[in-house]
Amino acid sequence: MGLFWRVLVALPFFFAYVNGEHFTYPSRHPGKAELAGFKGPDSLATDGGGFFSGPLIVDDDVAATTGNQGGTTEVTVGKPGDDTLETSLANDGIGNANMIEAATTFKGSWELFLENGGVSAMHLILLPKINQALMFDATVWKISKIKLPGPPCRHVEGTNEEDCFAHSVLMDIDTGKLRPLRLKYDTWCSSGGLDINGRLVSTGGYNNGSDTVRILDLCDTCDWKEYPGALANGRWYATQVTLGDGKFMVFGGRDFPTYEFVPPEGKKNTHQDVVDFKFLVETHDPVENNLYPFVYLSTDGNVFIFANNRSVLLNPKTHNIIHEFPVLPNGARNYPASGSACLLPIILKPNEDRKVIPAEILVCGGAPHDAYEKADLQRPKVFLPGSCDCARLDFTKRDSKWNIFNMPSARLLGDMAVLPTGDVLIVNGAKTGSAGWDDAREPNLNPVLYKFQTDGTGSKFTVLNPSNIPRMYHSSFAILPDAKVLIAGSNTNPGYLDDALFPTEVRVEKFSPHYLDPNLAMFRQEIITEKSDNQLKYGQKFTVQIRGNGVIDQQKLQVTIYSPPFVTHGICMNQRLIQLGILEFNKDVAPNTNNIVLQAPMNGNIAQPGYYMLFVNYNGVPCLRSMWVQILP
């Protein structure tokens, strides 16, 4: 086995070549892990180097507290007429000057939700309506921590073997109950997204799964429906994005610098349906660094693609690149350098009539361009410091330049979860090395909170309480309806190993962010779902009813809708949070009960059709539980 993986690693560097406009390089995956005893987080270095583009600025109280007690509470109000506040927000590209939230020193708390999640969650997505988290990894290793409930087992292609382990499970997010699902075609390093009806449509994977489209519907007995050969190109380490009409595009993947639209269920693409994408050839390093590109639908209908250190806007109808943005310096950001990215909140005004709605990407972390080469191909291994910087760019403006700043510590292999309030939780990952088997060190155990809006008087970053479980390569997350964050995955090994430096991780945690400080519980509202509209039409009014203690100040209300992402390898496909404009606030429609009249997003380029979690935040504190709403096409 060891020789097999090492040979597989070396092949691309002997046979990579350019053929016309196709960059061809044989399939491979980083080498096998070394086996060693992990001594726990106390044995790990507490700091890591990185690339600095300016002075490091963090909170004065940057060290995470060790307890889970609540913090002091106060309400801070930014005045709309305050020049400093408005200037700060204008510099951030945000036009909302009302900064009202309850402040706290609470640094979050961790709980072990499930000792054995059955599989190591390489891929994770929360499914709407049924409130179950789908977790899956790959069939290639023929093992997991949970068996199928009975025959038939999976026949291992090309052998006489049968694989009776489950490689995909549905997990109830409240009880932890698991339901194993059957997979035949390999999902290793695949992609996905939710369709208009909330079904997961997943594309690509490894070997026999690379050209497969698979669909999981929402019911208590539903299992995977798999359509091998539906894609014209293999899609291993590709990115799937949802367009404004609900259709999917899938970009890139190892060996294929192309893209194609995902065909309707049961249909197959041909090579005439594939579009060559020279940008993915141009951004390909000797060790790639452009797999799993960051891809987002812009509010103007174009598609933003970031690969390695470059980014472009693509018109999906004409297939023309209409703009290229400046290069982002300080290393590579995509797999295997494996930084992370997210779309920052899209802020809508009441009676929205702007022709262009700003849309901004945040990219954080990554590694030097040769980090994978040093960690995986060199002996002894060398683990280069990850990047310490973050960068923002509004890709609806053609003259945009990167705004680069530093986060408190280096991070690669991390995840960026957009919280219901619009702030970003940067979590999971390592401080040195690269993606790949046993190619990273120094787990970054502390989540970091990034405030996407500030009043200009303090740091944008707060270091939060650490987990005691390293979450390295192949970690994942999901935002839950109660505003906690589900954390799972981590496997730096080609298989399920319990005695590796970083063992294959099947434990599932929940993290309670700062806003779940027990001292802030008074601000949590309850959505009365039976009195609220849950099907929305573009641009139209709808009503959400809330109940809570005390008198509600409309100026302290915020309503957001959140599209659950398909999370894998530090990329959060289709993660999107939109702050809605409040048209009316009707007080006391019943005791302690109020109605909020809102305007749905104007079109599918702002919010693609499908299911969203609707949160009502008061004083910056999310409601007790979100409500699922469906935006109809």
C-alpha positions in Angstrom: 0.0 0.0 0.0 2.8 2.4 0.9 4.5 2.0 -2.5 1.2 2.4 -4.3 0.5 5.8 -2.8 4.1 7.1 -3.3 4.1 6.2 -6.9 0.7 7.7 -7.4 2.0 11.0 -5.9 5.0 11.1 -8.2 3.3 10.5 -11.5 2.0 14.0 -12.3 5.5 15.6 -12.1 6.8 13.2 -14.9 3.8 13.3 -17.2 2.2 16.7 -16.9 2.0 18.5 -20.2 0.0 21.0 -22.2 -2.0 19.7 -25.1 -3.6 22.5 -27.1 -5.7 24.3 -24.5 -6.1 21.2 -22.2 -3.7 20.8 -19.3 -3.3 17.1 -18.8 -1.9 15.5 -15.7 -2.5 12.0 -14.4 -4.6 11.5 -11.3 -3.0 11.2 -8.0 -3.6 12.0 -4.4 -1.0 12.9 -1.7 1.0 10.2 -0.1 0.4 7.9 2.8 0.5 9.0 6.4 3.3 8.2 8.9 2.1 6.3 11.9 2.8 7.9 15.3 1.1 8.5 18.6 -0.6 11.8 19.0 0.1 13.2 22.5 -2.8 15.6 22.6 -3.1 19.4 22.1 -0.7 20.2 25.0 2.2 18.9 22.9 1.5 21.2 20.0 3.2 24.5 19.3 0.9 27.4 20.2 2.0 29.8 17.5 2.9 29.6 13.8 4.6 31.8 11.3 3.0 33.2 8.2 3.1 35.8 5.5 2.4 39.4 6.7 1.2 42.1 4.4 1.1 44.7 7.2 1.2 45.1 11.0 -0.6 42.4 12.9 -3.6 43.9 14.7 -5.7 41.9 17.2 -7.9 42.6 20.1 -6.3 43.7 23.3 -7.9 40.8 25.0 -6.8 38.4 22.3 -6.1 35.4 24.4 -9.0 33.0 24.6 -10.6 32.5 28.0 -10.5 29.0 29.4 -14.0 28.9 30.9 -17.4 28.7 29.3 -19.0 31.3 31.7 -21.0 34.1 30.4 -19.4 37.5 29.9 -20.4 41.1 30.7 -23.2 42.4 28.6 -23.8 45.9 27.3 -25.5 47.4 24.2 -23.4 49.5 21.9 -25.2 51.8 19.4 -23.5 53.3 16.4 -25.2 56.6 15.4 -26.2 56.9 11.7 -24.8 60.4 11.7 -21.4 59.5 13.1 -18.8 60.3 10.5 -16.3 57.8 11.9 -18.8 55.0 11.7 -20.0 55.9 8.2 -16.4 56.2 6.9 -15.5 52.9 8.4 -18.5 51.1 6.8 -17.9 52.9 3.4 -14.3 51.6 3.4 -15.7 48.1 4.0 -18.1 48.4 1.1 -21.1 48.2 3.4 -23.9 50.7 3.3 -25.6 49.9 6.6 -24.5 52.3 9.3 -26.7 51.1 12.2 -24.3 49.1 14.3 -26.5 47.8 17.2 -25.6 44.7 19.1 -25.2 43.3 22.6 -21.5 43.1 23.5 -20.1 40.3 25.5 -16.8 38.9 26.7 -18.0 35.3 26.2 -15.6 33.4 24.0 -17.9 30.5 23.1 -18.2 27.0 24.4 -17.8 23.5 23.0 -19.8 20.3 23.5 -19.1 16.8 22.3 -22.3 15.9 20.5 -21.6 12.5 19.2 -18.7 10.1 20.0 -19.0 8.2 16.7 -20.6 9.9 13.7 -20.1 6.7 11.7 -18.0 8.3 8.9 -15.4 11.0 8.9 -17.2 14.0 7.5 -15.1 14.9 4.4 -18.3 16.3 3.0 -21.1 17.9 5.1 -24.4 19.7 4.4 -27.5 20.5 6.4 -30.6 19.3 4.5 -33.7 21.5 4.7 -37.1 20.6 6.3 -35.9 17.3 7.7 -33.1 19.0 9.8 -30.6 16.3 9.2 -26.9 16.6 8.5 -25.6 14.6 5.6 -22.0 13.4 6.1 -20.0 11.3 3.7 -16.5 10.5 2.7 -15.3 8.0 0.1 -15.8 4.4 -0.9 -12.2 3.9 -1.9 -11.0 2.7 1.5 -13.8 0.1 1.9 -14.1 0.9 5.6 -15.8 3.3 8.1 -17.1 3.2 11.6 -20.6 2.1 10.7 -22.0 -0.9 8.8 -24.8 -1.0 6.4 -28.0 -2.3 8.0 -28.0 -5.3 5.8 -27.6 -6.6 2.2 -27.0 -5.8 -0.5 -23.3 -4.8 0.2 -21.4 -2.8 -2.4 -19.5 -4.8 -5.0 -16.0 -3.4 -5.3 -15.4 -2.8 -8.9 -12.7 -5.0 -10.6 -12.6 -7.4 -7.7 -14.5 -10.2 -6.0 -14.8 -8.2 -2.8 -17.9 -6.9 -1.1 -17.9 -3.7 1.0 -20.5 -3.8 3.8 -19.5 -0.5 5.4 -21.6 2.7 5.0 -19.7 5.7 3.6 -22.6 8.1 3.9 -24.9 8.9 6.8 -27.8 11.1 7.8 -27.5 12.5 11.3 -30.4 14.0 13.3 -29.0 17.3 14.5 -31.0 17.2 17.7 -30.8 13.5 18.8 -27.6 12.3 16.9 -29.5 9.3 15.5 -27.7 8.0 12.4 -29.2 6.4 9.3 -26.6 4.8 7.0 -27.0 5.4 3.2 -25.8 3.3 0.3 -23.2 4.5 -2.2 -22.0 2.6 -5.2 -19.9 5.3 -7.0 -17.0 6.9 -5.3 -17.7 10.4 -3.8 -14.1 11.1 -2.8 -13.5 14.9 -3.1 -16.8 15.6 -4.8 -19.0 18.7 -5.0 -22.7 19.6 -4.5 -25.5 21.9 -3.9 -29.2 22.0 -3.0 -31.8 22.3 -5.8 -35.0 24.4 -5.7 -36.8 21.6 -3.8 -34.1 21.1 -1.2 -32.6 17.9 -2.7 -28.9 17.5 -2.7 -27.4 17.3 -6.2 -23.8 16.1 -5.9 -21.3 15.9 -8.8 -18.1 14.1 -9.4 -15.7 12.2 -7.2 -13.0 9.7 -7.8 -12.5 6.9 -10.3 -16.0 5.4 -11.2 -17.6 8.4 -9.4 -15.8 11.2 -11.2 -18.5 11.6 -13.9 -21.4 10.7 -11.7 -24.3 12.9 -10.7 -26.1 11.7 -7.6 -29.3 13.0 -5.9 -30.6 12.6 -2.4 -34.2 13.5 -1.8 -35.8 14.5 1.5 -37.7 11.7 3.1 -37.3 9.2 6.0 -36.5 6.3 3.6 -34.8 8.1 0.7 -31.4 6.8 -0.5 -28.9 8.0 -3.1 -29.9 7.9 -6.7 -26.7 7.7 -8.8 -26.3 8.5 -12.5 -22.8 7.5 -13.7 -21.6 9.0 -16.9 -23.9 12.0 -16.6 -21.0 14.4 -16.7 -18.9 14.7 -19.9 -15.6 15.2 -17.9 -14.5 13.7 -14.7 -14.9 16.1 -11.8 -12.4 15.3 -8.9 -11.8 18.4 -6.7 -14.3 20.5 -8.7 -16.6 23.3 -7.5 -20.4 23.4 -8.1 -22.3 26.7 -8.1 -26.0 27.5 -8.4 -27.1 30.1 -10.9 -30.0 32.5 -10.6 -32.4 30.2 -12.4 -31.5 27.3 -10.2 -29.3 25.5 -12.7 -25.9 24.2 -11.7 -22.4 24.7 -13.2 -19.4 22.6 -12.2 -15.9 24.0 -12.6 -12.6 22.3 -13.0 -11.3 19.2 -11.3 -8.1 17.3 -11.6 -7.1 16.8 -15.3 -10.0 18.9 -16.6 -9.6 22.7 -16.9 -13.1 23.0 -18.2 -16.7 23.6 -17.0 -20.1 22.3 -17.8 -23.7 22.7 -16.8 -25.1 19.8 -14.7 -27.7 18.0 -16.8 -31.2 17.4 -15.7 -31.8 14.2 -13.7 -31.4 11.1 -15.9 -29.8 13.0 -18.8 -26.1 12.8 -19.9 -23.8 15.5 -21.2 -21.6 15.0 -24.2 -18.2 16.5 -25.0 -20.1 19.2 -26.9 -21.5 20.4 -23.6 -18.0 21.0 -22.2 -16.4 24.5 -22.3 -12.7 24.8 -22.2 -11.6 27.2 -19.5 -8.1 28.5 -20.2 -8.1 30.4 -16.9 -7.7 27.0 -15.0 -4.7 26.2 -17.2 -3.0 29.5 -16.5 -3.5 29.3 -12.7 -2.1 25.7 -12.5 1.1 25.5 -10.5 3.5 22.5 -10.8 1.6 21.3 -7.7 -1.8 22.6 -8.8 -3.0 25.1 -6.2 -6.1 25.8 -8.3 -8.3 22.8 -7.5 -11.6 23.4 -5.7 -11.7 27.0 -7.0 -13.8 29.5 -5.0 -16.9 30.2 -7.2 -19.8 32.5 -6.4 -22.8 33.8 -8.3 -22.6 37.6 -8.5 -25.6 39.8 -7.9 -25.5 40.8 -11.5 -25.7 37.3 -12.9 -22.0 36.8 -13.7 -19.9 34.2 -12.0 -16.9 35.1 -9.9 -14.1 32.5 -10.0 -10.9 32.6 -7.8 -8.2 30.1 -8.4 -4.7 30.0 -6.9 -4.1 33.8 -6.6 -6.1 35.1 -9.6 -9.8 35.9 -10.0 -12.1 36.7 -12.9 -15.8 37.4 -13.7 -17.3 35.0 -16.2 -20.5 35.6 -18.2 -22.2 32.1 -18.0 -24.3 32.9 -21.1 -21.6 34.1 -23.5 -18.8 32.1 -21.8 -16.6 35.2 -22.0 -14.4 36.5 -19.2 -15.6 40.0 -18.8 -13.1 41.2 -16.2 -9.9 40.1 -14.3 -9.1 41.5 -10.9 -5.7 42.2 -9.5 -3.6 39.2 -8.3 -3.9 38.5 -4.6 -0.2 38.3 -3.3 1.3 36.2 -0.5 1.0 32.6 -1.7 -1.6 30.3 -3.1 -5.2 30.0 -1.7 -6.7 26.9 -3.3 -6.1 23.2 -3.0 -3.6 22.0 -1.9 -2.5 25.3 -0.5 -6.0 25.3 0.9 -7.0 28.7 2.2 -10.7 29.3 2.7 -13.2 31.8 1.4 -16.8 33.0 1.8 -19.2 35.5 0.3 -19.8 38.2 2.9 -23.4 39.2 3.7 -25.4 40.8 0.9 -27.2 43.8 2.5 -30.6 44.7 1.1 -32.4 48.0 1.8 -36.2 48.4 2.3 -37.9 48.9 -1.1 -34.6 47.9 -2.8 -34.1 49.7 -6.1 -30.3 49.8 -6.6 -29.2 48.6 -10.0 -26.1 46.9 -8.5 -26.1 45.2 -5.2 -22.6 44.9 -3.7 -21.2 41.4 -3.3 -17.9 40.9 -1.6 -15.6 37.9 -1.1 -13.4 37.3 1.9 -10.3 35.0 1.4 -8.2 34.0 4.4 -5.1 31.9 4.9 -3.4 29.5 2.5 0.2 28.5 2.0 3.3 29.3 -0.1 3.1 28.0 -3.7 5.6 25.2 -2.9 4.1 24.2 0.5 2.8 20.9 -0.9 6.1 20.1 -2.6 8.0 20.6 0.6 5.6 18.7 2.8 4.7 15.8 0.6 7.5 15.2 -1.9 10.6 16.3 0.1 12.3 14.1 2.7 12.5 14.9 5.4 9.2 16.7 5.3 9.2 20.5 5.7 6.1 22.2 6.9 6.1 25.8 5.7 4.2 28.4 7.7 0.7 29.1 6.5 -0.6 32.5 5.6 -1.8 34.9 8.3 -3.6 37.3 6.0 -7.1 37.9 4.8 -8.4 39.9 1.9 -11.7 41.4 0.8 -12.8 42.4 -2.7 -16.2 43.7 -4.0 -16.4 41.9 -7.4 -19.4 44.0 -8.6 -17.0 46.9 -9.1 -14.6 46.7 -12.0 -12.0 49.0 -10.3 -11.9 46.9 -7.1 -8.6 46.1 -5.4 -7.9 43.7 -2.6 -8.1 45.1 0.9 -5.5 43.0 2.7 -5.2 42.7 6.5 -4.0 40.2 9.1 -5.8 37.7 11.2 -4.4 36.6 14.6 -2.7 33.4 13.5 -1.7 31.4 10.4 -4.3 29.0 9.0 -4.7 26.6 6.2 -7.2 23.7 5.8 -9.7 25.9 7.7 -13.4 26.7 7.2 -15.3 30.0 7.1 -18.8 29.8 8.5 -21.0 32.9 7.9 -23.0 33.2 11.1 -26.7 34.2 11.2 -25.6 37.8 12.3 -23.3 38.1 9.2 -20.1 37.8 11.2 -17.7 35.1 10.1 -16.4 32.2 12.2 -13.0 31.0 11.0 -12.5 27.5 12.4 -10.6 24.2 11.9 -7.3 23.8 10.1 -3.6 23.9 10.8 -0.8 26.5 11.0 1.9 24.8 8.9 2.1 22.5 5.9 -0.3 21.7 3.1 -3.3 19.6 2.3 -2.5 16.0 1.7 -1.8 12.8 3.6 0.2 13.7 6.8 1.2 17.0 5.2 0.2 19.5 7.9 1.2 20.2 11.5 0.2 22.5 14.4 -3.6 22.3 14.6 -5.2 25.7 14.9 -7.5 24.9 17.8 -8.9 28.4 18.4 -11.8 29.6 16.2 -11.6 33.3 15.3 -14.5 35.6 15.0 -14.3 38.2 12.2 -16.6 41.2 12.5 -17.6 42.1 8.9 -18.9 45.5 10.1 -17.2 47.5 12.9 -17.5 51.1 14.2 -13.8 51.7 13.5 -12.8 51.7 17.2 -11.6 48.1 17.7 -10.2 45.0 16.0 -12.2 43.0 13.5 -10.9 39.8 15.1 -11.6 38.0 18.4 -9.9 34.8 19.3 -12.4 32.3 20.8 -12.2 29.3 23.1 -10.3 26.3 21.7 -11.6 22.8 21.0 -9.4 20.0 22.2 -9.9 18.0 19.0 -7.6 18.8 16.1 -9.6 19.3 12.9 -7.1 19.1 10.1 -7.4 17.9 6.5 -11.0 17.0 5.5 -12.8 18.9 8.3 -16.2 20.4 7.9 -19.0 22.4 9.5 -22.7 23.3 9.3 -24.7 26.2 10.7 -27.6 24.8 12.8 -31.1 26.2 13.2 -30.4 27.1 16.9 -27.4 29.2 15.7 -24.8 26.7 17.0 -22.1 25.4 14.6 -21.7 21.7 13.9 -18.1 20.7 13.6 -17.0 17.3 12.1 -14.4 15.5 10.1 -10.6 15.5 9.9 -8.7 12.7 8.2 -5.1 13.1 7.2 -4.9 9.4 6.4 -5.7 7.3 3.3 -8.2 5.1 5.2 -9.4 4.9 8.8 -6.4 4.9 11.2 -6.6 5.2 14.9 -2.9 5.2 15.7 -1.8 8.0 13.3 -0.3 11.3 14.4 -3.8 12.7 13.7 -6.2 9.8 13.9 -9.2 9.6 11.6 -11.8 11.7 13.4 -15.4 10.6 13.7 -16.4 12.6 16.7 -18.9 15.4 16.1 -18.9 18.6 18.1 -21.2 21.6 18.5 -19.8 25.1 19.1 -21.8 27.9 20.7 -20.5 31.3 19.4 -20.3 34.5 21.4 -23.9 35.4 20.9 -25.0 32.3 22.9 -23.7 33.9 26.0 -26.2 32.8 28.7 -26.4 36.5 29.8 -27.8 37.4 26.3 -30.6 34.8 26.4 -33.2 37.6 27.1 -32.7 38.9 23.6 -33.5 35.6 21.8 -36.8 35.8 20.0 -39.1 32.9 19.0 -40.4 32.7 15.4 -44.1 31.7 15.4 -43.9 29.5 12.3 -47.6 28.9 11.9 -48.2 32.7 11.7 -45.3 33.4 9.3 -45.0 33.1 5.5 -42.6 30.3 4.5 -42.9 30.5 0.7 -41.5 33.7 -0.9 -41.7 35.3 -4.3 -39.1 37.6 -5.6 -39.6 41.3 -4.6 -42.8 40.7 -2.8 -43.8 41.4 0.8 -44.0 38.7 3.4 -44.6 38.5 7.2 -42.7 36.9 10.0 -44.2 36.8 13.5 -41.9 36.8 16.6 -42.5 36.4 20.3 -40.2 37.5 23.1 -39.9 39.2 26.5 -40.1 43.0 26.8 -40.5 45.8 24.4 -38.8 45.4 21.0 -36.9 48.3 19.4 -37.2 48.0 15.6 -33.8 49.6 15.2 -32.2 46.6 16.9 -33.8 44.0 14.7 -32.0 42.2 11.8 -33.5 39.5 9.6 -31.3 37.3 7.5 -31.7 34.3 5.3 -29.0 31.7 4.9 -28.4 29.1 2.2 -26.8 25.9 3.7 -23.5 25.3 2.0 -21.9 22.1 0.7 -18.7 22.0 2.8 -15.6 20.1 1.9 -11.8 20.8 1.8 -12.2 24.4 3.2 -14.6 25.4 0.5 -18.3 26.2 1.2 -20.2 25.9 -2.0 -23.2 28.2 -2.4 -22.9 29.6 1.2 -24.9 32.8 1.0 -26.4 35.1 3.7 -28.7 37.9 2.8 -29.9 40.6 5.2 -33.4 41.6 4.2 -35.0 45.0 4.2 -37.6 45.6 6.9 -40.6 47.4 5.5 -42.9 47.5 8.6 -42.8 46.6 12.3 -46.2 46.0 13.8 -46.0 45.9 17.6 -48.2 43.9 20.0 -50.3 42.0 17.6 -50.7 39.7 20.6 -49.1 39.8 24.1 -45.3 40.0 23.6 -45.8 39.3 19.9 -44.8 41.4 16.9 -45.0 41.1 13.1 -42.1 42.0 10.9 -43.0 42.8 7.3 -40.1 42.2 4.9 -39.3 42.3 1.2 -38.0 39.2 -0.4 -34.9 39.5 -2.6 -35.6 41.1 -6.0 -34.3 38.3 -8.2 -32.4 35.0 -8.4 -29.0 36.6 -8.9 -29.3 38.0 -5.4 -30.8 34.9 -3.9 -31.0 31.7 -6.0 -34.3 29.9 -5.8 -34.6 27.2 -3.1 -34.5 26.8 0.7 -33.0 29.2 3.2 -32.9 29.3 7.0 -34.5 32.6 8.2 -33.1 34.1 11.4 -34.4 37.0 13.3 -31.6 38.6 15.3 -32.2 41.1 18.1 -29.3 43.1 19.6 -27.1 40.8 17.5 -28.5 37.7 19.2 -30.1 35.0 16.9 -33.6 33.7 17.5 -34.2 30.4 19.4 -34.6 28.5 16.1 -34.6 29.5 12.5 -37.4 28.9 10.1 -37.1 27.2 6.7 -38.4 29.4 3.9 -38.5 28.6 0.2 -37.9 31.2 -2.5 -39.9 30.2 -5.5 -38.6 30.7 -9.0 
